Amino acid sequence: MKPEEVSVFPVGGKNEAFAKYFVGQSYLNMLTTEGVAIGNVTFEPGCRNNWHIHHAKKGGGQILLCTAGRGYYQEWGKEARELRPGDVVVIPAEVKHWHGAAPDSWFAHLAVEVPGEETGNEWCEAVSAEEYSRLK
């Protein structure tokens, strides 16, 4: 499958700016940065981002609107949740988590940055191959 066949939204180029925070290849197309930032993030099979935290003094966090393929979302200390098109994940600020594709499927979601005060991302360790291999 070609990246452009994954989603109704344009896939964009290789996500080089954030490549060091991903295992595998992802693609990023910022759909808008006005008011609320919304990016179409596309993951090749097996690709996932590192554990990370969306910090905010007030508000903040992220909402994932799953649009294509099969993927996963996991919060620190909890079981991973399988994601499919139409699923919505609301990620409050200060929650350590990761998201990405299943080992055998492309995956795409719209990443909506929730506005807040003094927001910023903290990128943490990669999801280990051992942790990832436990997924179905």
Backbone torsions as a table, in degrees:
resi	resn	phi	psi	omega
1	MET	NA	139.6	177.3
2	LYS	-89.8	148.6	-179.2
3	PRO	-53.4	-38.9	-177.2
4	GLU	-69.4	-12.3	177.6
5	GLU	-89.5	-2.9	-172.9
6	VAL	-82.3	-36.2	-170.2
7	SER	-138.4	157.5	174.0
8	VAL	-73.7	-18.8	178.1
9	PHE	-91.0	145.9	177.2
10	PRO	-56.7	134.8	-175.5
11	VAL	-72.3	-40.0	-176.2
12	GLY	85.7	-174.0	-177.0
13	GLY	-87.7	175.4	176.3
14	LYS	-57.5	139.4	-175.5
15	ASN	-80.6	65.8	-176.3
16	GLU	-67.1	-35.3	-176.7
17	ALA	-61.7	-30.9	-178.0
18	PHE	-115.5	12.8	-174.9
19	ALA	-55.0	-34.4	-178.3
20	LYS	-70.1	-10.0	178.7
21	TYR	-103.9	11.8	-179.2
22	PHE	-128.6	148.3	167.0
23	VAL	-102.5	118.2	-176.9
24	GLY	94.7	-176.2	-174.4
25	GLN	-98.2	128.4	173.4
26	SER	-123.4	164.3	179.9
27	TYR	-129.9	146.6	-177.5
28	LEU	-135.4	131.5	172.3
29	ASN	-132.4	109.7	176.9
30	MET	-73.4	114.9	-179.3
31	LEU	-77.7	-33.7	174.2
32	THR	-159.9	148.9	172.4
33	THR	-124.4	7.5	-179.7
34	GLU	-92.7	124.6	180.0
35	GLY	77.0	-72.1	177.8
36	VAL	-126.3	125.5	179.0
37	ALA	-76.1	128.4	177.7
38	ILE	-132.5	121.4	178.9
39	GLY	-118.9	139.2	171.6
40	ASN	-88.7	113.8	-179.2
41	VAL	-108.8	126.1	-179.3
42	THR	-119.1	133.5	-176.7
43	PHE	-117.0	130.6	170.4
44	GLU	-69.4	160.4	177.8
45	PRO	-51.2	133.9	179.2
46	GLY	84.5	-9.7	-178.3
47	CYS	-79.6	138.7	175.5
48	ARG	-151.2	155.8	176.6
49	ASN	-89.2	165.5	177.6
50	ASN	-69.6	163.0	167.9
51	TRP	-55.2	140.8	178.8
52	HIS	-157.0	165.9	-178.0
53	ILE	-133.6	132.2	172.9
54	HIS	-94.4	105.4	-178.8
55	HIS	-85.8	149.9	173.5
56	ALA	-163.0	140.5	174.5
57	LYS	-72.1	-34.7	178.5
58	LYS	-150.7	139.5	-178.2
59	GLY	69.5	-142.5	176.5
60	GLY	78.4	-169.2	-175.7
61	GLY	98.0	-163.2	-175.2
62	GLN	-150.7	151.2	173.4
63	ILE	-123.9	130.9	176.3
64	LEU	-106.3	127.0	175.7
65	LEU	-111.7	104.6	-173.3
66	CYS	-76.5	129.5	-173.1
67	THR	-118.3	-21.7	-175.4
68	ALA	-160.8	149.9	173.5
69	GLY	75.6	-157.1	-179.3
70	ARG	-135.1	134.1	-179.2
71	GLY	-146.9	-165.6	-178.6
72	TYR	-141.3	153.5	171.5
73	TYR	-134.2	137.3	178.3
74	GLN	-143.1	134.0	172.2
75	GLU	-96.8	147.8	-179.5
76	TRP	-54.2	128.3	177.6
77	GLY	82.9	1.9	179.8
78	LYS	-122.6	165.3	176.5
79	GLU	-71.8	150.1	175.9
80	ALA	-68.5	147.5	178.6
81	ARG	-113.1	128.8	177.0
82	GLU	-72.9	141.7	-179.6
83	LEU	-121.2	140.6	177.7
84	ARG	-137.0	166.0	179.2
85	PRO	-52.4	135.0	-178.5
86	GLY	96.6	-15.3	177.5
87	ASP	-74.3	146.7	178.1
88	VAL	-124.7	132.7	177.6
89	VAL	-121.7	122.1	176.1
90	VAL	-102.1	118.8	-176.3
91	ILE	-111.7	106.8	178.4
92	PRO	-65.5	157.3	173.3
93	ALA	-58.9	149.8	174.7
94	GLU	75.9	11.7	178.1
95	VAL	-101.9	119.1	178.2
96	LYS	-74.9	130.6	-173.8
97	HIS	-160.2	172.6	170.2
98	TRP	-145.6	163.9	174.7
99	HIS	-152.2	153.8	180.0
100	GLY	174.7	-172.5	-175.3
101	ALA	-79.3	156.2	168.9
102	ALA	-70.2	160.5	-178.9
103	PRO	-59.5	-26.8	-173.5
104	ASP	-116.5	18.6	-175.5
105	SER	-147.0	143.0	166.1
106	TRP	-66.6	159.3	178.9
107	PHE	-151.0	141.5	176.5
108	ALA	-139.7	143.6	173.1
109	HIS	-145.4	155.2	168.6
110	LEU	-89.3	127.6	177.5
111	ALA	-101.3	114.3	-178.9
112	VAL	-104.3	118.2	178.7
113	GLU	-84.3	117.2	-179.3
114	VAL	-74.7	125.0	-179.9
115	PRO	-60.3	147.5	179.0
116	GLY	-165.3	-177.1	178.4
117	GLU	-101.3	135.5	178.3
118	GLU	52.0	54.9	-179.0
119	THR	-87.6	154.6	176.6
120	GLY	-178.8	155.6	179.1
121	ASN	-101.5	141.8	171.2
122	GLU	-114.6	116.0	178.4
123	TRP	-90.0	134.0	-176.0
124	CYS	-115.9	-156.2	-175.6
125	GLU	-68.5	157.6	176.0
126	ALA	-70.0	153.6	170.9
127	VAL	-71.7	121.3	-174.7
128	SER	-67.7	155.1	177.3
129	ALA	-59.8	-35.0	179.1
130	GLU	-65.1	-47.4	178.3
131	GLU	-60.4	-46.8	-176.2
132	TYR	-65.5	-36.3	-177.6
133	SER	-68.3	-15.1	178.0
134	ARG	-79.2	-10.9	179.9
135	LEU	-74.2	152.8	-180.0
136	LYS	-82.9	NA	NA
